[in-house]
Amino acid sequence: MIAQSNSKIDINGDIVSLVKNEKKLPKKIVHSNYISEVGIYVAMPLLVLLGIGVYLDNAFHLKPVCTFGGIILGTISTFYNLFRMVTNDRSKT
């Protein structure tokens, strides 16, 4: 048995609702989702690459080298993610 949905995908690949009176989320919820997404985009690459750097320093006894490399790569990837998120938001408007 196939479940029916109230939406379809248009020619651009966007999801379009088939229901006319569908309730939209309040702006506060949408705004808080956006803020948490920015927090994840900033924190996760930096923390993951910092953790990898500390692990490699302990494994190969190179104390500050891999940690600084992890910080630098984490910062670069954080700015890349933020740039990508901002350019995606601008293309939607």
Buried (B, 14 or more C-beta within 10 A) or exposed (E): EEEEEEEEEEEEEEEEEEEEEEEEEEEEEEEEEEEEEBEEBBEBBBEBBBEBBBEBBEEEEEEEEBBEBBBEBBBEBBEEBEEEBEEEEEEEE
